[in-house]
Amino acid sequence: MRLHHVQVACPPGGEDAARRFYAEGLGLTEVPKPPALAGRGGAWFRAHDGEGAVVAEVHVGVEDPFTPARKAHPALVVDDVAALDAVAARLVALGFEVNRRERETFDGYLRFHAFDGAGNRVEVLTPIP
């Protein structure tokens, strides 16, 4: 078994904020939703490895009424500390909240938590060399 995707929610009209966070901030690529699902709103994002294989997929779905996930979260792994710090800096520059208080609290990893445009918690981590 392997994970295909994670889904987070946004309020109606929250797609542009999701694009800023997941595409501009995290560096994921937005991909078209299948035609049968496109009418529901939302946006889909993917990360690829150096050979083009999909290694992470996040679906942002519209939910009404909406409540952000403040505890439950996806966790995305980057290659190294430089990439971790670069993602954090990009998010901060875009105006997103980045919390580094738990940077060294997960054995074997460095990490931060951020909050997407809808207020959902997202973790980004990297193995400690």
A tleap script that builds the chain and sets N, CA, C and O, in Angstrom:
source leaprc.protein.ff14SB
mol = sequence {
  NMET ARG LEU HIE HIE VAL GLN VAL ALA CYS
  PRO PRO GLY GLY GLU ASP ALA ALA ARG ARG
  PHE TYR ALA GLU GLY LEU GLY LEU THR GLU
  VAL PRO LYS PRO PRO ALA LEU ALA GLY ARG
  GLY GLY ALA TRP PHE ARG ALA HIE ASP GLY
  GLU GLY ALA VAL VAL ALA GLU VAL HIE VAL
  GLY VAL GLU ASP PRO PHE THR PRO ALA ARG
  LYS ALA HIE PRO ALA LEU VAL VAL ASP ASP
  VAL ALA ALA LEU ASP ALA VAL ALA ALA ARG
  LEU VAL ALA LEU GLY PHE GLU VAL ASN ARG
  ARG GLU ARG GLU THR PHE ASP GLY TYR LEU
  ARG PHE HIE ALA PHE ASP GLY ALA GLY ASN
  ARG VAL GLU VAL LEU THR PRO ILE CPRO
}
set mol.1.N position { 0.841 -1.172 0.000 }
set mol.1.CA position { 0.000 0.000 0.000 }
set mol.1.C position { 0.888 1.238 0.000 }
set mol.1.O position { 1.960 1.234 0.605 }
set mol.2.N position { 0.452 2.281 -0.667 }
set mol.2.CA position { 1.162 3.548 -0.650 }
set mol.2.C position { 0.153 4.682 -0.699 }
set mol.2.O position { -0.997 4.489 -1.095 }
set mol.3.N position { 0.578 5.826 -0.306 }
set mol.3.CA position { -0.293 6.987 -0.255 }
set mol.3.C position { -0.400 7.614 -1.641 }
set mol.3.O position { 0.614 7.848 -2.298 }
set mol.4.N position { -1.606 7.881 -2.080 }
set mol.4.CA position { -1.822 8.530 -3.372 }
set mol.4.C position { -1.858 10.046 -3.233 }
set mol.4.O position { -1.184 10.754 -3.980 }
set mol.5.N position { -2.647 10.552 -2.273 }
set mol.5.CA position { -2.728 11.996 -2.054 }
set mol.5.C position { -3.284 12.281 -0.672 }
set mol.5.O position { -3.827 11.401 -0.004 }
set mol.6.N position { -3.136 13.524 -0.261 }
set mol.6.CA position { -3.825 14.007 0.935 }
set mol.6.C position { -4.743 15.133 0.477 }
set mol.6.O position { -4.462 15.823 -0.502 }
set mol.7.N position { -5.835 15.303 1.195 }
set mol.7.CA position { -6.741 16.397 0.873 }
set mol.7.C position { -6.867 17.307 2.075 }
set mol.7.O position { -7.033 16.860 3.210 }
set mol.8.N position { -6.783 18.586 1.796 }
set mol.8.CA position { -7.071 19.617 2.781 }
set mol.8.C position { -8.234 20.429 2.219 }
set mol.8.O position { -8.568 20.315 1.040 }
set mol.9.N position { -8.834 21.233 3.057 }
set mol.9.CA position { -10.006 21.988 2.620 }
set mol.9.C position { -9.719 23.482 2.611 }
set mol.9.O position { -8.797 23.970 3.265 }
set mol.10.N position { -10.538 24.183 1.851 }
set mol.10.CA position { -10.523 25.643 1.847 }
set mol.10.C position { -11.968 26.115 1.775 }
set mol.10.O position { -12.852 25.355 1.378 }
set mol.11.N position { -12.211 27.352 2.153 }
set mol.11.CA position { -13.573 27.872 2.020 }
set mol.11.C position { -13.881 28.178 0.557 }
set mol.11.O position { -12.963 28.247 -0.261 }
set mol.12.N position { -15.143 28.361 0.216 }
set mol.12.CA position { -15.469 28.768 -1.155 }
set mol.12.C position { -14.660 30.016 -1.537 }
set mol.12.O position { -14.573 30.973 -0.767 }
set mol.13.N position { -14.077 29.985 -2.729 }
set mol.13.CA position { -13.265 31.101 -3.195 }
set mol.13.C position { -11.833 31.085 -2.694 }
set mol.13.O position { -11.092 32.037 -2.937 }
set mol.14.N position { -11.418 30.028 -1.999 }
set mol.14.CA position { -10.080 29.965 -1.414 }
set mol.14.C position { -8.997 29.423 -2.329 }
set mol.14.O position { -7.863 29.235 -1.890 }
set mol.15.N position { -9.316 29.169 -3.585 }
set mol.15.CA position { -8.347 28.554 -4.486 }
set mol.15.C position { -7.113 29.426 -4.738 }
set mol.15.O position { -5.999 28.905 -4.801 }
set mol.16.N position { -7.289 30.727 -4.882 }
set mol.16.CA position { -6.125 31.581 -5.153 }
set mol.16.C position { -5.149 31.590 -3.977 }
set mol.16.O position { -3.934 31.575 -4.178 }
set mol.17.N position { -5.674 31.615 -2.757 }
set mol.17.CA position { -4.795 31.544 -1.577 }
set mol.17.C position { -4.085 30.188 -1.533 }
set mol.17.O position { -2.921 30.107 -1.141 }
set mol.18.N position { -4.784 29.129 -1.935 }
set mol.18.CA position { -4.159 27.801 -1.993 }
set mol.18.C position { -3.042 27.794 -3.029 }
set mol.18.O position { -1.980 27.220 -2.787 }
set mol.19.N position { -3.264 28.418 -4.169 }
set mol.19.CA position { -2.223 28.475 -5.202 }
set mol.19.C position { -0.990 29.222 -4.704 }
set mol.19.O position { 0.136 28.801 -4.968 }
set mol.20.N position { -1.190 30.312 -3.995 }
set mol.20.CA position { -0.053 31.075 -3.467 }
set mol.20.C position { 0.765 30.209 -2.516 }
set mol.20.O position { 1.995 30.210 -2.576 }
set mol.21.N position { 0.088 29.471 -1.638 }
set mol.21.CA position { 0.796 28.659 -0.641 }
set mol.21.C position { 1.444 27.434 -1.278 }
set mol.21.O position { 2.656 27.246 -1.176 }
set mol.22.N position { 0.637 26.603 -1.935 }
set mol.22.CA position { 1.136 25.308 -2.404 }
set mol.22.C position { 2.023 25.427 -3.652 }
set mol.22.O position { 3.011 24.702 -3.764 }
set mol.23.N position { 1.697 26.311 -4.577 }
set mol.23.CA position { 2.516 26.457 -5.787 }
set mol.23.C position { 3.658 27.445 -5.571 }
set mol.23.O position { 4.824 27.075 -5.706 }
set mol.24.N position { 3.341 28.693 -5.237 }
set mol.24.CA position { 4.396 29.699 -5.074 }
set mol.24.C position { 5.254 29.438 -3.846 }
set mol.24.O position { 6.479 29.551 -3.909 }
set mol.25.N position { 4.621 29.091 -2.729 }
set mol.25.CA position { 5.354 28.915 -1.481 }
set mol.25.C position { 6.086 27.587 -1.378 }
set mol.25.O position { 7.293 27.557 -1.141 }
set mol.26.N position { 5.360 26.491 -1.556 }
set mol.26.CA position { 5.985 25.177 -1.425 }
set mol.26.C position { 6.676 24.721 -2.700 }
set mol.26.O position { 7.551 23.856 -2.653 }
set mol.27.N position { 6.296 25.289 -3.831 }
set mol.27.CA position { 6.926 24.904 -5.087 }
set mol.27.C position { 6.293 23.709 -5.768 }
set mol.27.O position { 6.896 23.123 -6.667 }
set mol.28.N position { 5.078 23.332 -5.356 }
set mol.28.CA position { 4.372 22.249 -6.028 }
set mol.28.C position { 3.814 22.758 -7.356 }
set mol.28.O position { 3.662 23.965 -7.543 }
set mol.29.N position { 3.513 21.856 -8.265 }
set mol.29.CA position { 2.963 22.198 -9.566 }
set mol.29.C position { 1.464 21.964 -9.556 }
set mol.29.O position { 1.002 20.882 -9.194 }
set mol.30.N position { 0.696 22.984 -9.954 }
set mol.30.CA position { -0.753 22.780 -10.060 }
set mol.30.C position { -1.032 21.925 -11.284 }
set mol.30.O position { -0.449 22.135 -12.348 }
set mol.31.N position { -1.928 20.960 -11.123 }
set mol.31.CA position { -2.332 20.092 -12.226 }
set mol.31.C position { -3.842 20.198 -12.385 }
set mol.31.O position { -4.553 20.443 -11.411 }
set mol.32.N position { -4.338 20.013 -13.614 }
set mol.32.CA position { -5.782 20.103 -13.826 }
set mol.32.C position { -6.522 18.987 -13.080 }
set mol.32.O position { -6.056 17.851 -12.998 }
set mol.33.N position { -7.669 19.347 -12.549 }
set mol.33.CA position { -8.528 18.323 -11.965 }
set mol.33.C position { -9.228 17.574 -13.102 }
set mol.33.O position { -9.449 18.140 -14.173 }
set mol.34.N position { -9.573 16.314 -12.876 }
set mol.34.CA position { -10.327 15.599 -13.911 }
set mol.34.C position { -11.628 16.346 -14.216 }
set mol.34.O position { -12.234 16.923 -13.313 }
set mol.35.N position { -12.056 16.338 -15.470 }
set mol.35.CA position { -13.267 17.082 -15.841 }
set mol.35.C position { -14.485 16.770 -14.960 }
set mol.35.O position { -15.268 17.666 -14.644 }
set mol.36.N position { -14.641 15.514 -14.568 }
set mol.36.CA position { -15.801 15.143 -13.735 }
set mol.36.C position { -15.768 15.797 -12.359 }
set mol.36.O position { -16.805 15.900 -11.705 }
set mol.37.N position { -14.578 16.248 -11.901 }
set mol.37.CA position { -14.440 16.848 -10.570 }
set mol.37.C position { -14.210 18.353 -10.613 }
set mol.37.O position { -14.327 19.020 -9.585 }
set mol.38.N position { -13.891 18.893 -11.765 }
set mol.38.CA position { -13.508 20.300 -11.885 }
set mol.38.C position { -14.610 21.255 -11.423 }
set mol.38.O position { -14.308 22.321 -10.887 }
set mol.39.N position { -15.859 20.900 -11.617 }
set mol.39.CA position { -16.972 21.769 -11.245 }
set mol.39.C position { -17.140 21.949 -9.747 }
set mol.39.O position { -17.901 22.814 -9.315 }
set mol.40.N position { -16.460 21.167 -8.961 }
set mol.40.CA position { -16.561 21.264 -7.501 }
set mol.40.C position { -15.673 22.354 -6.916 }
set mol.40.O position { -15.756 22.648 -5.723 }
set mol.41.N position { -14.829 22.951 -7.742 }
set mol.41.CA position { -13.869 23.932 -7.237 }
set mol.41.C position { -12.663 23.235 -6.643 }
set mol.41.O position { -12.515 22.017 -6.750 }
set mol.42.N position { -11.803 24.021 -6.017 }
set mol.42.CA position { -10.586 23.472 -5.439 }
set mol.42.C position { -9.447 23.463 -6.442 }
set mol.42.O position { -9.579 23.979 -7.552 }
set mol.43.N position { -8.338 22.878 -6.046 }
set mol.43.CA position { -7.148 22.817 -6.894 }
set mol.43.C position { -6.289 21.637 -6.455 }
set mol.43.O position { -6.279 21.265 -5.281 }
set mol.44.N position { -5.572 21.058 -7.407 }
set mol.44.CA position { -4.685 19.934 -7.131 }
set mol.44.C position { -3.249 20.327 -7.417 }
set mol.44.O position { -2.970 21.078 -8.352 }
set mol.45.N position { -2.334 19.805 -6.592 }
set mol.45.CA position { -0.912 20.131 -6.701 }
set mol.45.C position { -0.076 18.859 -6.587 }
set mol.45.O position { -0.436 17.932 -5.862 }
set mol.46.N position { 1.046 18.825 -7.314 }
set mol.46.CA position { 1.946 17.667 -7.284 }
set mol.46.C position { 3.397 18.105 -7.160 }
set mol.46.O position { 3.781 19.197 -7.579 }
set mol.47.N position { 4.185 17.219 -6.571 }
set mol.47.CA position { 5.643 17.346 -6.569 }
set mol.47.C position { 6.188 16.144 -7.325 }
set mol.47.O position { 5.647 15.041 -7.252 }
set mol.48.N position { 7.270 16.384 -8.051 }
set mol.48.CA position { 7.906 15.327 -8.837 }
set mol.48.C position { 9.360 15.177 -8.411 }
set mol.48.O position { 9.984 16.132 -7.949 }
set mol.49.N position { 9.892 13.969 -8.572 }
set mol.49.CA position { 11.318 13.782 -8.305 }
set mol.49.C position { 12.109 14.201 -9.542 }
set mol.49.O position { 11.529 14.662 -10.525 }
set mol.50.N position { 13.410 14.045 -9.497 }
set mol.50.CA position { 14.267 14.462 -10.597 }
set mol.50.C position { 14.034 13.709 -11.893 }
set mol.50.O position { 14.505 14.133 -12.948 }
set mol.51.N position { 13.313 12.598 -11.828 }
set mol.51.CA position { 13.045 11.802 -13.022 }
set mol.51.C position { 11.607 11.954 -13.507 }
set mol.51.O position { 11.188 11.274 -14.443 }
set mol.52.N position { 10.849 12.849 -12.866 }
set mol.52.CA position { 9.473 13.115 -13.302 }
set mol.52.C position { 8.394 12.308 -12.619 }
set mol.52.O position { 7.212 12.499 -12.904 }
set mol.53.N position { 8.770 11.409 -11.723 }
set mol.53.CA position { 7.763 10.613 -11.019 }
set mol.53.C position { 7.079 11.465 -9.950 }
set mol.53.O position { 7.717 12.290 -9.297 }
set mol.54.N position { 5.780 11.255 -9.783 }
set mol.54.CA position { 5.029 11.978 -8.753 }
set mol.54.C position { 5.427 11.424 -7.389 }
set mol.54.O position { 5.362 10.215 -7.162 }
set mol.55.N position { 5.843 12.317 -6.473 }
set mol.55.CA position { 6.255 11.892 -5.140 }
set mol.55.C position { 5.354 12.446 -4.039 }
set mol.55.O position { 5.417 11.988 -2.898 }
set mol.56.N position { 4.519 13.426 -4.372 }
set mol.56.CA position { 3.560 13.966 -3.400 }
set mol.56.C position { 2.422 14.612 -4.166 }
set mol.56.O position { 2.626 15.205 -5.226 }
set mol.57.N position { 1.227 14.492 -3.623 }
set mol.57.CA position { 0.070 15.125 -4.238 }
set mol.57.C position { -0.837 15.650 -3.139 }
set mol.57.O position { -1.165 14.936 -2.191 }
set mol.58.N position { -1.238 16.910 -3.279 }
set mol.58.CA position { -2.139 17.556 -2.330 }
set mol.58.C position { -3.355 18.041 -3.101 }
set mol.58.O position { -3.230 18.772 -4.083 }
set mol.59.N position { -4.529 17.631 -2.649 }
set mol.59.CA position { -5.785 18.099 -3.231 }
set mol.59.C position { -6.391 19.096 -2.260 }
set mol.59.O position { -6.528 18.803 -1.072 }
set mol.60.N position { -6.749 20.252 -2.747 }
set mol.60.CA position { -7.429 21.260 -1.936 }
set mol.60.C position { -8.883 21.269 -2.403 }
set mol.60.O position { -9.178 21.610 -3.548 }
set mol.61.N position { -9.781 20.890 -1.501 }
set mol.61.CA position { -11.196 20.831 -1.835 }
set mol.61.C position { -11.967 21.936 -1.134 }
set mol.61.O position { -11.585 22.381 -0.052 }
set mol.62.N position { -13.038 22.369 -1.748 }
set mol.62.CA position { -13.884 23.411 -1.176 }
set mol.62.C position { -14.857 22.776 -0.192 }
set mol.62.O position { -15.505 21.774 -0.493 }
set mol.63.N position { -14.946 23.374 0.977 }
set mol.63.CA position { -15.831 22.879 2.030 }
set mol.63.C position { -16.637 24.049 2.589 }
set mol.63.O position { -16.077 25.099 2.904 }
set mol.64.N position { -17.945 23.866 2.711 }
set mol.64.CA position { -18.810 24.919 3.238 }
set mol.64.C position { -19.883 24.279 4.106 }
set mol.64.O position { -20.721 23.543 3.585 }
set mol.65.N position { -19.889 24.533 5.418 }
set mol.65.CA position { -19.044 25.490 6.116 }
set mol.65.C position { -17.612 24.961 6.256 }
set mol.65.O position { -17.373 23.754 6.222 }
set mol.66.N position { -16.687 25.877 6.412 }
set mol.66.CA position { -15.270 25.543 6.465 }
set mol.66.C position { -14.702 25.799 7.848 }
set mol.66.O position { -15.007 26.812 8.477 }
set mol.67.N position { -13.871 24.874 8.317 }
set mol.67.CA position { -13.088 25.049 9.534 }
set mol.67.C position { -11.675 24.561 9.231 }
set mol.67.O position { -11.510 23.427 8.783 }
set mol.68.N position { -10.644 25.388 9.461 }
set mol.68.CA position { -9.279 24.939 9.156 }
set mol.68.C position { -8.821 23.813 10.074 }
set mol.68.O position { -9.226 23.731 11.233 }
set mol.69.N position { -7.975 22.955 9.536 }
set mol.69.CA position { -7.364 21.872 10.323 }
set mol.69.C position { -6.141 22.455 11.024 }
set mol.69.O position { -5.124 22.718 10.383 }
set mol.70.N position { -6.233 22.655 12.317 }
set mol.70.CA position { -5.136 23.276 13.063 }
set mol.70.C position { -4.192 22.240 13.664 }
set mol.70.O position { -3.057 22.581 13.996 }
set mol.71.N position { -4.619 20.989 13.815 }
set mol.71.CA position { -3.774 19.932 14.373 }
set mol.71.C position { -3.432 18.889 13.292 }
set mol.71.O position { -2.258 18.628 13.029 }
set mol.72.N position { -4.453 18.302 12.674 }
set mol.72.CA position { -4.231 17.336 11.602 }
set mol.72.C position { -3.518 18.053 10.461 }
set mol.72.O position { -3.791 19.223 10.194 }
set mol.73.N position { -2.591 17.341 9.777 }
set mol.73.CA position { -1.811 18.017 8.747 }
set mol.73.C position { -1.091 17.035 7.832 }
set mol.73.O position { -0.770 15.919 8.241 }
set mol.74.N position { -0.838 17.453 6.591 }
set mol.74.CA position { 0.100 16.706 5.755 }
set mol.74.C position { 1.520 17.112 6.135 }
set mol.74.O position { 1.751 18.222 6.615 }
set mol.75.N position { 2.460 16.209 5.919 }
set mol.75.CA position { 3.880 16.494 6.146 }
set mol.75.C position { 4.619 16.180 4.854 }
set mol.75.O position { 4.540 15.071 4.324 }
set mol.76.N position { 5.337 17.177 4.362 }
set mol.76.CA position { 6.070 17.049 3.109 }
set mol.76.C position { 7.562 17.077 3.394 }
set mol.76.O position { 8.035 17.906 4.171 }
set mol.77.N position { 8.306 16.172 2.767 }
set mol.77.CA position { 9.742 16.049 2.996 }
set mol.77.C position { 10.505 16.726 1.856 }
set mol.77.O position { 10.207 16.508 0.681 }
set mol.78.N position { 11.494 17.550 2.221 }
set mol.78.CA position { 12.403 18.137 1.234 }
set mol.78.C position { 13.773 17.474 1.388 }
set mol.78.O position { 14.031 16.779 2.371 }
set mol.79.N position { 14.645 17.700 0.403 }
set mol.79.CA position { 15.907 16.962 0.330 }
set mol.79.C position { 16.929 17.294 1.406 }
set mol.79.O position { 17.649 16.410 1.871 }
set mol.80.N position { 17.000 18.578 1.811 }
set mol.80.CA position { 18.070 18.953 2.731 }
set mol.80.C position { 17.704 20.222 3.497 }
set mol.80.O position { 16.657 20.826 3.265 }
set mol.81.N position { 18.586 20.611 4.412 }
set mol.81.CA position { 18.336 21.776 5.268 }
set mol.81.C position { 18.234 23.045 4.442 }
set mol.81.O position { 17.408 23.910 4.737 }
set mol.82.N position { 19.060 23.170 3.413 }
set mol.82.CA position { 19.000 24.362 2.563 }
set mol.82.C position { 17.627 24.492 1.909 }
set mol.82.O position { 17.072 25.588 1.850 }
set mol.83.N position { 17.078 23.387 1.419 }
set mol.83.CA position { 15.744 23.410 0.807 }
set mol.83.C position { 14.683 23.738 1.850 }
set mol.83.O position { 13.749 24.491 1.575 }
set mol.84.N position { 14.825 23.172 3.052 }
set mol.84.CA position { 13.876 23.451 4.138 }
set mol.84.C position { 13.845 24.944 4.448 }
set mol.84.O position { 12.777 25.549 4.539 }
set mol.85.N position { 15.026 25.524 4.608 }
set mol.85.CA position { 15.108 26.948 4.935 }
set mol.85.C position { 14.638 27.821 3.780 }
set mol.85.O position { 14.060 28.884 4.006 }
set mol.86.N position { 14.877 27.387 2.543 }
set mol.86.CA position { 14.427 28.158 1.378 }
set mol.86.C position { 12.905 28.166 1.282 }
set mol.86.O position { 12.308 29.198 0.973 }
set mol.87.N position { 12.282 27.034 1.542 }
set mol.87.CA position { 10.810 26.971 1.522 }
set mol.87.C position { 10.239 27.878 2.612 }
set mol.87.O position { 9.298 28.632 2.366 }
set mol.88.N position { 10.807 27.805 3.813 }
set mol.88.CA position { 10.334 28.657 4.907 }
set mol.88.C position { 10.465 30.132 4.536 }
set mol.88.O position { 9.547 30.916 4.778 }
set mol.89.N position { 11.586 30.510 3.956 }
set mol.89.CA position { 11.800 31.902 3.577 }
set mol.89.C position { 10.805 32.347 2.506 }
set mol.89.O position { 10.289 33.463 2.562 }
set mol.90.N position { 10.535 31.476 1.530 }
set mol.90.CA position { 9.548 31.807 0.489 }
set mol.90.C position { 8.176 32.026 1.094 }
set mol.90.O position { 7.482 32.980 0.742 }
set mol.91.N position { 7.780 31.136 2.014 }
set mol.91.CA position { 6.465 31.265 2.644 }
set mol.91.C position { 6.359 32.568 3.430 }
set mol.91.O position { 5.361 33.281 3.328 }
set mol.92.N position { 7.380 32.872 4.207 }
set mol.92.CA position { 7.378 34.123 4.988 }
set mol.92.C position { 7.289 35.321 4.048 }
set mol.92.O position { 6.528 36.253 4.307 }
set mol.93.N position { 8.056 35.308 2.962 }
set mol.93.CA position { 8.040 36.417 2.002 }
set mol.93.C position { 6.661 36.595 1.373 }
set mol.93.O position { 6.288 37.706 0.997 }
set mol.94.N position { 5.905 35.506 1.259 }
set mol.94.CA position { 4.553 35.572 0.715 }
set mol.94.C position { 3.517 35.947 1.774 }
set mol.94.O position { 2.337 36.113 1.463 }
set mol.95.N position { 3.965 36.081 3.029 }
set mol.95.CA position { 3.064 36.494 4.095 }
set mol.95.C position { 2.416 35.372 4.887 }
set mol.95.O position { 1.477 35.611 5.645 }
set mol.96.N position { 2.911 34.142 4.719 }
set mol.96.CA position { 2.351 33.015 5.462 }
set mol.96.C position { 3.068 32.840 6.794 }
set mol.96.O position { 4.250 33.157 6.926 }
set mol.97.N position { 2.342 32.336 7.765 }
set mol.97.CA position { 2.899 32.077 9.093 }
set mol.97.C position { 3.750 30.817 9.062 }
set mol.97.O position { 3.294 29.765 8.614 }
set mol.98.N position { 4.984 30.924 9.537 }
set mol.98.CA position { 5.890 29.776 9.657 }
set mol.98.C position { 6.308 29.683 11.114 }
set mol.98.O position { 6.795 30.653 11.696 }
set mol.99.N position { 6.112 28.502 11.698 }
set mol.99.CA position { 6.421 28.271 13.106 }
set mol.99.C position { 7.585 27.288 13.197 }
set mol.99.O position { 7.463 26.130 12.797 }
set mol.100.N position { 8.716 27.762 13.727 }
set mol.100.CA position { 9.920 26.922 13.853 }
set mol.100.C position { 10.145 26.436 15.284 }
set mol.100.O position { 11.198 25.868 15.577 }
set mol.101.N position { 9.192 26.645 16.169 }
set mol.101.CA position { 9.387 26.277 17.582 }
set mol.101.C position { 9.694 24.795 17.779 }
set mol.101.O position { 10.398 24.435 18.722 }
set mol.102.N position { 9.180 23.936 16.910 }
set mol.102.CA position { 9.408 22.490 17.059 }
set mol.102.C position { 10.457 21.976 16.074 }
set mol.102.O position { 10.453 20.796 15.721 }
set mol.103.N position { 11.346 22.847 15.634 }
set mol.103.CA position { 12.336 22.507 14.607 }
set mol.103.C position { 13.132 21.243 14.936 }
set mol.103.O position { 13.400 20.438 14.044 }
set mol.104.N position { 13.509 21.061 16.193 }
set mol.104.CA position { 14.371 19.930 16.559 }
set mol.104.C position { 13.686 18.940 17.492 }
set mol.104.O position { 14.357 18.284 18.289 }
set mol.105.N position { 12.360 18.820 17.410 }
set mol.105.CA position { 11.636 17.958 18.345 }
set mol.105.C position { 11.221 16.613 17.759 }
set mol.105.O position { 10.581 15.822 18.452 }
set mol.106.N position { 11.565 16.332 16.510 }
set mol.106.CA position { 11.207 15.070 15.867 }
set mol.106.C position { 12.515 14.363 15.518 }
set mol.106.O position { 13.222 14.777 14.598 }
set mol.107.N position { 12.838 13.293 16.256 }
set mol.107.CA position { 14.125 12.607 16.102 }
set mol.107.C position { 14.447 12.310 14.638 }
set mol.107.O position { 13.637 11.745 13.902 }
set mol.108.N position { 15.652 12.707 14.243 }
set mol.108.CA position { 16.147 12.421 12.905 }
set mol.108.C position { 15.772 13.446 11.858 }
set mol.108.O position { 16.184 13.331 10.704 }
set mol.109.N position { 14.990 14.457 12.245 }
set mol.109.CA position { 14.513 15.446 11.276 }
set mol.109.C position { 14.605 16.860 11.836 }
set mol.109.O position { 14.598 17.065 13.049 }
set mol.110.N position { 14.690 17.819 10.938 }
set mol.110.CA position { 14.452 19.222 11.241 }
set mol.110.C position { 13.157 19.572 10.529 }
set mol.110.O position { 12.857 19.026 9.467 }
set mol.111.N position { 12.381 20.493 11.123 }
set mol.111.CA position { 11.080 20.766 10.526 }
set mol.111.C position { 10.563 22.137 10.903 }
set mol.111.O position { 11.113 22.817 11.769 }
set mol.112.N position { 9.495 22.523 10.235 }
set mol.112.CA position { 8.701 23.678 10.630 }
set mol.112.C position { 7.252 23.383 10.286 }
set mol.112.O position { 6.955 22.502 9.479 }
set mol.113.N position { 6.370 24.125 10.903 }
set mol.113.CA position { 4.954 24.067 10.578 }
set mol.113.C position { 4.564 25.412 9.989 }
set mol.113.O position { 5.067 26.455 10.406 }
set mol.114.N position { 3.674 25.378 9.029 }
set mol.114.CA position { 3.172 26.598 8.406 }
set mol.114.C position { 1.656 26.471 8.321 }
set mol.114.O position { 1.092 25.402 8.555 }
set mol.115.N position { 1.021 27.564 7.988 }
set mol.115.CA position { -0.429 27.576 7.851 }
set mol.115.C position { -0.764 28.114 6.473 }
set mol.115.O position { -0.368 29.223 6.116 }
set mol.116.N position { -1.503 27.316 5.693 }
set mol.116.CA position { -1.821 27.706 4.325 }
set mol.116.C position { -2.806 28.874 4.313 }
set mol.116.O position { -3.179 29.383 5.371 }
set mol.117.N position { -3.219 29.291 3.151 }
set mol.117.CA position { -4.083 30.453 3.013 }
set mol.117.C position { -5.438 30.308 3.672 }
set mol.117.O position { -6.121 31.306 3.900 }
set mol.118.N position { -5.840 29.090 3.983 }
set mol.118.CA position { -7.109 28.844 4.670 }
set mol.118.C position { -6.906 28.589 6.158 }
set mol.118.O position { -7.876 28.397 6.891 }
set mol.119.N position { -5.641 28.584 6.613 }
set mol.119.CA position { -5.356 28.349 8.027 }
set mol.119.C position { -5.092 26.907 8.396 }
set mol.119.O position { -5.003 26.585 9.581 }
set mol.120.N position { -4.964 26.016 7.401 }
set mol.120.CA position { -4.651 24.612 7.665 }
set mol.120.C position { -3.170 24.453 7.990 }
set mol.120.O position { -2.319 25.095 7.374 }
set mol.121.N position { -2.873 23.605 8.949 }
set mol.121.CA position { -1.492 23.325 9.344 }
set mol.121.C position { -0.833 22.412 8.318 }
set mol.121.O position { -1.442 21.445 7.860 }
set mol.122.N position { 0.409 22.719 7.958 }
set mol.122.CA position { 1.204 21.908 7.033 }
set mol.122.C position { 2.609 21.808 7.620 }
set mol.122.O position { 3.180 22.814 8.043 }
set mol.123.N position { 3.161 20.611 7.647 }
set mol.123.CA position { 4.525 20.400 8.144 }
set mol.123.C position { 5.463 20.197 6.966 }
set mol.123.O position { 5.112 19.529 5.993 }
set mol.124.N position { 6.655 20.774 7.054 }
set mol.124.CA position { 7.708 20.546 6.073 }
set mol.124.C position { 8.935 20.113 6.865 }
set mol.124.O position { 9.315 20.769 7.835 }
set mol.125.N position { 9.562 18.996 6.447 }
set mol.125.CA position { 10.676 18.458 7.197 }
set mol.125.C position { 11.758 17.909 6.278 }
set mol.125.O position { 11.541 17.677 5.088 }
set mol.126.N position { 12.938 17.709 6.874 }
set mol.126.CA position { 14.045 17.105 6.145 }
set mol.126.C position { 14.841 16.233 7.096 }
set mol.126.O position { 14.968 16.565 8.275 }
set mol.127.N position { 15.383 15.116 6.605 }
set mol.127.CA position { 16.235 14.299 7.479 }
set mol.127.C position { 17.483 15.078 7.901 }
set mol.127.O position { 18.035 15.859 7.127 }
set mol.128.N position { 17.910 14.852 9.128 }
set mol.128.CA position { 19.163 15.446 9.597 }
set mol.128.C position { 20.305 14.625 8.996 }
set mol.128.O position { 20.307 13.399 9.106 }
set mol.129.N position { 21.273 15.289 8.364 }
set mol.129.CA position { 22.375 14.535 7.721 }
set mol.129.C position { 23.225 13.803 8.745 }
set mol.129.O position { 24.186 13.126 8.380 }
savepdb mol mol.pdb
quit
